[in-house]
């Protein structure tokens, strides 16, 4: 078997490659149209736009897509705008306004291609008229630190948006255009309504659901947000398009890359190397440090009894954990590195165990690393440099620990996003 850390990195690279638009988007495009408008938002938006331009070199097409700062790529016909993520900003709002204007100019028989990927909820933010951008930023920040799952956060964001929750597709339909949404999923379950807040998908949630999410996660909204949601609950403003809405009859949502597909690609790397891959699921959620404790217990069972699987075994999983910060604490790192640090604390140098946890978009939380990796001596390495694993975990400073240990994984933007990737190799 190859060196364990090298094998872990190869598996991560395979997971990312399986969701690379430049490699797989072409097979999912509809037949080349005479005229098309390309719009989109997400961390993969630029690479998706490049892929469309390569496949349709002769079509009369143009458009605009929005991606995160530093995630852009050069294009010829589709304009790429960089904007704020995970907190929305004015650049994203202006580009979303441009998208609405462009879609409003569509004609009968035109095709709207929407390129949707994770991160689109903040990048495509265009708040309703009565909610100022600063209030949308505030409620977004509060939700991000509340521990709320992304699907629940998006319930709120859909009901504060002029473009999310199926409204983009409904606008295109009002102009007589067809809609094809190509979607790279970063959420558990891969429901188009949840990915980037579903700009082209029917929305089963309501204003009342949005209010309930804020209450459930103890988020006190700005006055403008509370008033808007209250108006919606009373039926004084229009709801998002619901399942069965005739305006969405000419809309197709195609999920073209998922966490499950990426986990399967990573599993092939271990299988070819002689280790048994076990996919524990692509829908793992919960507090990152608590999830790590469960995985550590499974590792101890494998080490002690060679059960329930025979070593060498690679335990692979995806999904999106959360990190809930105490009031006033900033922390450094993200959910992947916090998971890994908790795992390191629980295992405390158990021999022959190696792990990697990273976000497939190349950015884990607050810093510039995708995640980190660890081996049996990583906790000791951090301690020799004056950083204790348990103290760093209590301070939510996973980045600080792995930086001291020298095991940060830095990839730069991958320009795709199928959520978190975690693997534990028990040799």
C-alpha positions, -999 to +999 in steps of 0.1 A: +000+000+000+012+035-007+023+059+020-009+067+040-008+105+037-001+103-001-031+080-004-053+103+015-044+132-007-050+112-039-084+102-027-093+139-021-081+148-055-102+121-070-133+133-052-128+169-064-121+157-100-154+138-101-172+171-097-150+192-120-173+210-145-145+211-171-145+173-171-181+163-168-205+192-176-205+186-214-225+154-212-253+171-193-259+201-216-291+201-237-288+202-275-271+233-288-297+261-291-298+289-316-299+315-288-293+311-251-288+332-221-264+317-195-267+329-159-256+313-126-240+316-092-218+295-070-183+285-063-183+264-095-199+291-116-168+302-135-156+267-144-192+258-154-193+289-177-160+280-193-173+244-199-204+258-216-184+280-239-162+251-249-191+229-258-212+255-276-186+275-296-211+285-323-242+294-304-255+329-300-250+330-263-239+354-236-247+359-200-233+366-165-224+343-136-214+352-101-187+334-081-167+339-049-138+364-048-106+347-063-127+320-079-130+336-113-117+323-147-112+341-180-142+337-204-150+350-239-188+354-240-201+348-204-192+376-180-178+364-146-185+386-115-168+380-082-187+387-050-190+381-013-193+347+003-205+335+028-218+369+037-235+386+007-223+420-006-232+448-030-212+433-059-234+402-058-266+422-055-257+443-085-248+412-106-281+396-095-299+427-105-283+424-139-293+388-142-330+398-135-328+425-162-313+400-187-339+374-180-366+400-184-354+405-220-358+369-230-382+360-258-406+332-267-386+300-274-353+313-259-333+290-236-322+301-202-293+279-188-288+284-151-254+272-137-260+266-100-236+254-073-229+257-037-224+292-024-251+306-047-273+316-018-250+344-008-235+352-042-270+356-058-284+376-030-308+403-041-328+413-011-365+422-013-370+460-015-379+465+021-349+447+035-316+467+032-284+449+023-269+456+057-298+438+074-295+408+050-258+407+059-266+407+096-291+379+096-268+359+074-239+363+098-261+353+128-274+322+110-238+312+100-228+312+137-260+297+151-253+261+141-283+260+118-280+235+089-276+250+055-311+238+043-327+257+072-306+288+066-318+287+030-355+287+040-349+321+055-328+334+026-354+323+000-380+344+017-358+375+017-348+372-020-361+385-053-344+357-072-342+325-050-369+300-042-379+294-079-384+331-087-357+331-114-374+303-133-408+319-129-395+352-144-381+333-174-414+315-179-432+348-179-412+357-210-420+324-227-385+310-222-375+274-214-352+268-184-325+242-179-307+244-146-275+224-143-267+219-106-237+208-086-250+198-052-234+208-019-263+198+003-274+165+019-301+149-001-293+168-033-327+185-036-326+213-062-347+235-039-320+234-012-289+240-035-281+277-037-316+284-023-331+269-055-335+298-079-351+275-105-368+250-082-403+250-066-401+259-029-422+239-004-413+262+025-432+292+037-427+326+054-439+309+086-412+283+082-386+310+079-397+326+111-396+293+128-360+287+117-349+320+133-367+311+165-353+276+165-317+288+163-321+318+186-315+344+158-330+378+165-336+393+131-333+430+122-366+449+123-369+450+085-365+412+083-390+405+110-416+428+094-412+413+060-416+378+072-447+388+093-462+404+062-456+371+044-472+350+071-503+372+069-505+367+031-498+404+023-469+396+000-465+368-026-451+334-016-423+317-035-435+294-063-447+261-049-446+225-063-471+222-091-468+259-100-476+261-138-449+288-142-423+260-136-437+235-161-410+244-187-381+242-162-358+213-158-334+209-129-305+185-136-282+176-107-250+168-125-225+162-096-231+151-060-211+142-029-221+105-035-204+105-068-172+120-054-171+096-025-174+067-050-144+081-069-124+084-037-133+048-028-118+036-061-084+051-051-083+030-019-097-001-036-069+000-061-043+005-033-055-027-015-075-010+013-112-017+018-133+014+013-164+018+034-187+048+025-204+057+057-227+082+040-229+115+021-254+130+045-235+133+077-245+163+097-242+175+133-217+193+154-183+186+139-166+177+172-194+154+183-194+136+149-157+130+153-163+113+187-186+087+170-160+081+143-132+077+169-153+050+187-155+031+154-118+034+149-111+020+184-134-009+176-114-016+144-081-014+162-091-036+190-112-063+173-106-059+135-144-054+133-169-046+119-145-043+090-111-060+082-081-037+081-067-020+061-099+000+058-108+035+047-138+051+063-152+077+039-180+102+044-194+134+032-221+159+042-219+191+061-212+194+098-216+225+118-196+245+143-215+265+169-194+294+183-201+308+217-211+345+217-182+368+211-158+340+200-144+342+164-124+310+162-101+300+133-107+272+109-139+255+098-161+225+102-136+201+085-106+211+105-126+211+138-139+176+130-103+165+125-090+182+156-117+166+177-108+132+162-071+138+170-080+146+206-102+115+209-076+091+194-046+107+211-019+091+190-034+057+183-010+039+160-017+032+123-045+057+120-044+085+094-071+109+085-080+139+062-109+162+063-114+190+037-140+210+019-141+202-018-143+239-027-108+244-013-118+267+016-126+254+051-142+282+071-124+313+080-089+308+066-073+298+033-069+261+038-091+233+024-088+214+056-060+193+072-046+159+077-033+139+107-012+109+115-004+092+148+022+118+158+003+150+148-009+158+184+027+154+196+039+176+167+016+204+178+026+200+214+063+203+206+055+237+190+036+248+220+000+243+208-020+217+228-048+200+208-074+200+236-069+237+243-071+246+206-103+226+203-118+244+232-109+277+216-123+266+182-088+272+168-083+242+146-064+262+121-039+273+147-033+238+158-028+223+124-007+252+113+016+246+143+017+208+135+024+215+098-005+195+085-028+221+069-041+211+034-039+241+011-052+236-024-065+270-035-100+273-051-111+241-068-140+259-085-164+231-076-182+222-045-198+189-034-195+196+003-171+181+029-148+151+024-137+131+053-116+099+053-100+078+081-075+052+070-070+024+096-039+005+084 
